[in-house]
Amino acid sequence: MSKDLARIAEAVLEEEFPSDSLTLDETVEVVNIAACMIQSHTSVMARKAAGNAFILWLGGVNPDIFVYGAQLLIKRHGVNFRFDEKSHARMERIEDKFLEVQGYDADNFHDIVHYAWPQEWADDSTFEERLDELAEDFASDESPADMLLTGMHVPEDLDYNQRFQLVDDCVKSLSDYYSSNGENILFRERLDRFFGWMLTIEIELASYGLRCLLAREQVQFDMDKVPNWDEFCELLQPITLETYKSESY
């Protein structure tokens, strides 16, 4: 008896993941159906919930299909939504491959882009992961800017000078990421966290951060896709955006 792949896709978007095993071709077809379903959602909240459920499910299937499904939804169909903590962690695993691939459609597993994934050991770790763990023993702690922008931790109890330094560090980190990867969904997430944090600090530091980002680093982004942007603009009124862009450094 054939499987009802449309029903399975609907269940995936409700975080009811299939217990029946799917073939690789069937999994690709479920991905195609689910991505179209998410695109058809008119509610932002429904799109966010379904998108996060989709990414969560993709994190447990074939990694080539994971990359295909993520690019299909975000790049091919242009669906943008805020990742939750779980889906963000899953996207980080494929970030480099996701950034490389262009948006495309595929009908089956044979047609999708395939990658040379690291070989896994018996305990499910990879050789690269073991090297990373060893490197972490000798690496310095992650910077407050990196922790803030990736959503790991929001630094607290900072004095004025430390907040000023953190603004500078975040701007530099955002600029470096933008130069390497352009304006993608992961960049906008980092940028949104930066604006969200600057809503909590002194207005002159927030103003300084925006000036550095736009005038000094020449970073450009789609303001409609950065949720904290509108509230941040209200904080800095009546200074116009063009004023910030025209500042010289």
C-alpha positions in Angstrom: 0.0 0.0 0.0 1.4 3.4 -1.0 2.1 5.9 1.7 0.1 9.1 2.0 3.1 11.5 1.6 0.9 14.6 1.8 -0.5 13.5 5.2 3.1 12.7 6.4 4.2 16.2 5.3 1.3 17.8 7.2 2.2 15.7 10.3 5.9 16.8 10.0 4.8 20.5 10.2 2.9 19.7 13.4 6.0 18.1 14.9 4.5 14.6 14.5 7.4 12.9 12.8 6.8 9.7 10.8 7.6 6.5 12.6 7.4 4.5 9.3 10.6 4.4 7.4 10.6 6.4 4.2 12.8 5.8 1.2 15.2 8.5 0.2 13.1 9.4 -2.8 9.9 9.5 -0.6 11.8 11.7 1.9 12.6 14.2 -0.9 9.0 14.2 -2.0 7.8 14.9 1.6 10.3 17.8 1.7 8.9 19.2 -1.6 5.3 19.0 -0.3 6.1 20.4 3.1 8.0 23.3 1.7 5.1 24.3 -0.5 2.7 24.0 2.5 4.9 26.4 4.6 5.1 28.8 1.7 1.3 28.9 1.5 0.9 30.0 5.1 -0.3 33.5 5.4 0.2 33.8 9.1 3.7 34.8 10.3 3.3 32.8 13.5 2.0 29.7 11.6 5.0 30.0 9.1 7.4 30.2 12.0 6.0 27.2 13.8 5.8 25.1 10.6 9.3 26.2 9.5 10.9 25.3 12.8 9.2 21.9 12.8 10.4 21.3 9.3 14.0 22.1 10.1 13.8 20.0 13.3 12.6 17.0 11.2 15.3 17.6 8.5 18.0 17.5 11.2 17.1 13.8 11.6 17.1 12.7 8.0 19.8 12.2 5.4 22.2 15.2 5.6 22.1 15.8 1.8 18.3 16.0 2.0 18.7 18.3 5.0 20.7 20.8 3.0 18.3 20.4 0.0 15.2 21.0 2.2 16.7 24.0 3.9 17.7 25.7 0.7 14.4 24.8 -1.0 12.4 26.5 1.8 14.6 29.5 2.4 16.3 30.2 -0.9 14.1 28.7 -3.6 10.7 29.6 -2.0 12.0 32.6 -0.2 10.4 31.7 3.2 11.9 33.6 6.1 11.1 33.0 9.7 12.8 33.3 13.1 14.6 30.1 14.1 14.0 28.7 17.6 16.9 27.4 19.6 16.7 23.8 18.3 16.3 24.6 14.7 19.1 27.2 14.9 21.5 24.5 16.3 20.6 22.2 13.5 21.2 24.8 10.8 24.6 25.5 12.3 25.6 21.9 11.4 25.0 22.5 7.7 25.7 26.3 7.5 28.7 26.1 5.2 27.0 23.9 2.7 23.7 25.8 2.9 25.5 29.1 2.1 27.3 27.5 -0.9 24.3 26.0 -2.7 21.9 28.0 -4.9 18.2 27.6 -4.8 16.9 24.7 -6.9 14.2 22.0 -7.1 14.6 18.2 -7.3 12.2 15.4 -7.9 14.2 12.6 -6.2 17.3 11.8 -4.2 19.5 11.3 -7.3 18.8 14.8 -8.4 19.9 16.6 -5.3 23.4 17.9 -4.5 25.5 15.3 -2.6 28.4 16.0 -0.3 31.3 14.2 1.2 30.3 14.1 4.9 32.8 13.3 7.6 33.0 9.6 8.6 31.3 8.8 11.9 32.9 6.7 14.6 31.1 4.0 16.6 30.1 6.5 19.3 28.6 8.8 16.5 31.4 11.3 16.8 33.5 12.2 13.8 37.2 12.7 13.5 36.7 16.4 12.9 34.6 16.6 16.0 37.3 14.9 18.1 39.8 17.4 16.8 37.5 20.2 17.6 37.1 19.0 21.2 40.9 18.8 21.5 41.2 22.3 20.1 38.6 23.6 22.6 40.9 22.5 25.5 43.5 25.0 24.2 41.2 27.7 22.8 40.3 30.9 24.6 36.8 31.4 25.8 34.3 32.6 23.2 34.0 36.3 23.1 31.0 38.1 24.6 30.2 39.5 21.1 30.1 36.0 19.6 27.9 34.7 22.4 25.5 37.7 22.1 25.2 37.4 18.3 24.7 33.7 18.2 22.2 33.8 21.0 24.3 31.7 23.4 24.4 34.3 26.2 23.5 38.0 26.7 26.3 39.5 28.8 25.1 41.3 31.9 26.5 43.5 34.7 28.8 45.4 32.3 30.0 48.9 33.0 29.7 51.7 30.5 33.2 51.1 29.0 32.5 47.4 28.7 29.2 48.1 26.9 31.0 50.5 24.6 33.6 47.8 23.8 30.9 45.2 23.2 29.2 47.5 20.7 32.5 47.8 18.8 33.2 44.1 18.9 29.7 43.2 17.7 30.0 45.7 14.8 33.3 44.1 13.8 32.0 40.6 14.0 28.9 41.5 12.0 31.0 43.2 9.4 33.4 40.2 9.0 30.4 37.8 8.7 28.8 40.1 6.1 32.0 40.4 4.1 32.3 36.6 3.9 28.7 35.5 3.5 26.6 38.6 2.5 23.1 39.2 3.8 21.7 35.8 4.5 19.2 34.6 7.1 21.9 33.7 9.6 23.4 37.2 9.3 20.0 38.8 9.8 19.5 36.7 13.0 22.8 38.0 14.3 21.9 41.5 13.4 18.5 41.2 15.0 20.1 40.1 18.3 22.4 43.0 18.1 19.6 45.5 17.7 17.6 43.8 20.4 20.5 44.1 22.9 21.1 47.8 21.9 17.5 48.5 22.9 18.6 47.8 26.5 21.7 50.1 26.6 22.3 53.9 26.5 20.9 55.6 23.5 24.2 57.2 22.7 25.9 53.8 22.5 23.0 52.5 20.3 23.4 55.5 18.0 27.2 54.9 17.9 26.7 51.2 17.0 24.3 52.0 14.1 26.7 54.7 12.8 29.6 52.3 12.8 27.6 49.6 11.1 26.2 51.7 8.3 28.7 54.4 7.7 32.0 52.8 8.7 31.4 49.2 7.8 29.0 49.9 4.9 26.7 47.0 5.9 23.4 46.8 4.0 20.4 44.7 4.9 16.7 44.2 4.3 15.1 46.1 7.2 11.7 44.3 6.7 13.4 41.0 7.6 15.0 42.2 10.9 12.2 42.1 13.5 13.8 44.4 16.1 14.6 47.1 13.5 11.3 49.0 13.8 11.5 49.3 17.6 15.2 50.3 17.3 14.3 53.1 14.8 11.7 54.4 17.3 14.4 54.6 19.9 16.6 56.7 17.7 14.0 59.1 16.3 14.1 61.7 14.9 17.5 61.0 13.4 17.0 59.6 9.9 18.6 56.5 8.5 20.3 58.6 5.7 22.0 60.7 8.4 23.6 57.5 9.8 24.7 56.4 6.3 26.3 59.7 5.5 28.4 59.9 8.6 32.2 59.9 8.0 34.7 57.9 10.0 
